[in-house]
Amino acid sequence: MIGIISDSHDNMNAIRKAVEFFNEKRVKAVLHAGDLVSPFTARAFKELEPKLYFVFGNNDGDKVTLTKRFEEIGATSCGNFGDLTIDGLHIALLHGTNEALVKALAKSGEFDVVIRGHTHDPGVKIVEGVPVINPGESSGVLSGKSTVAILDIANLNVEIMQLELD
């Protein structure tokens, strides 16, 4: 299983809850689809047991320091786009500000799954047989709901989970 998170927007409490959730689920890796926002959020991700991969979002400011702080805790920056293979699953990871690009990646035939964020709207859309997964917003800043997702590598089943924030 792979954990998926996006749009954490500096909400340290929500990040800690997500880290706790992913550790409990014993996911193989966690993919963050952008909008971490500030370098200090690396502190909240420090307890994450699986490997963290992330891409930049449109609200990420100091990308140099963001990358540095996250690399210090063992995370991997994919820049603006992640082309990842985990257990044979070819994954495109991006923030998703350009809808045409998100669709083109799904239609390209290159990826088994496309993971995106940006809209804060959790769900899965199938584009020409390829799941396009948006975990929603872990921050809860727009909807008031903190959500993350779990992807089962074996069968591509996706579960969107709402986290309870204090």
N, C-alpha and C positions, 0 to 999 in steps of 0.2 A: 504494500500500500504506500501511496505517496500523499503527503499532506500538501494542501494548497491554501495560500493566504494572499490577500491583496489589500491595498488601501488601508494600512494600519495607522497612517496619519498621526504619529507621535502618541497614540493612546497606549501608554505603558501598561495600564491595567489589562486592556484587551490583549496586548501582546503576551503578557504573562499567562493569561488564561489560555490563549492559543498554544503557547509552548507547553503548558501543562497537559492540554488535550492531546497534542501530537506525541508527547512522550508516553502518555498512558496508552495510546493506540499503537505504539511501537512502529510508527511509519518508517520506511526505509530512507526517505529524503523529504525535505520540505521545500516547496517552490513558492517564492514570493513574487507576485506579478506587479510590483511597483507601488510607489508612493509610501515608502518607508518614512520619508521626509527629512528627519534630522539624524545626524550621526550618533547622538546619545541613545537612540533606541537600541543600539547594539547591546547595551547592558541588559535589556529585557530578553533578548534572544540568546544570551550567553548560556542559559541553562538548557537550551535545546539539545537533545541527544543526537538526533539524526543530522545529516549534512544539510545545510541551508544553501540554496542557490537563489539569487535575486536579480531582477532587472530594475532599471530606473523607470520611474513614472514622471508625469508632467509636474508634480509638486516637489520632487526631490531637488534640494538646493545644492549644497556643497558636495558634489559627486566624488571629488578627490578624498575628502575627509570621510565621507560616508563609506566609500570603498575601503579605506584604511582601517576604520573602526570595525567594520564587519569582517575583514580579512583577519584581524587580530583575534577574533573569536572562532576562526576556522570556516567562515562562510566564503562562498565564491560569488563574485560579481560577474554577471554575464553582460554587463553594459546595458545597451538598449534592447538587445535581443539575445535570447538563449536558445541554442540548438543543442539539446541534451538527449542522451540515450541512457535510460535507466532500465536495467533488466530486459534489454532488447526493445523497449518501447521508445520510439522516436518522438520527442516532444518539442514543440515550439513554445517558447515562453516570452511573452511581451506584455507591455502595459495595455495596449489596445486603444490608443487615442485615434487611430486611423481605421475606421470600420472596413474600408476597402482592402486594406492590408491584412486584417484579421481573416476576412473571407478568402482572399487570395492564398494565404498560407494553408487554410483548410482545403481548398480546391486543388492545391499544387500536387497532391499525391506524394509529397515528401514526408509528411508527418502523420503519425498515428493519432495524435492528440494535439490540440492547440489550447494553451492556457493563457488567459487574459484577465485583466482587471478593468479599472478606470470608470466603468459605469455605475459601480456600487450595487449592481443588480445581480443577485445570485441566480445561477441556473446553468443548464446545459442546452446548447443548440446543436443539432446535427446538420453539418454542411457537407453534402455529398459523401455521407457515410462517416465523416470525421467529427468526433465530439469537440465542441468549442466550449471550454469550461470557464465559468466565471464564479469564483467563490463568494462574490459580494464584497462587503466591506467589513474587515475585522474591527475597525474603529467604531462603528455604529454612528458616525458623525452625521450622516444624511438620513438614514432610515430609523435610527434608534436601535437597530438590531446588529449585533456582532456575529458575523458568519464566517465560516471557513469550510473547506471541502476535503473529502478523502476520496482518492481515486484507487480503485482496486486494479492493480496492474494486470492480473490474469484475465479479467473479463470486461474491463473498461467501465464497470459500474461506478457511478459517482454518487456520493452522499453529501448533501449540504447540511451542515450542522450549525445550529444557533448556540452561541456561548452565553452563559449568564454572567453579566458583569456586576460587580459589587456597587 
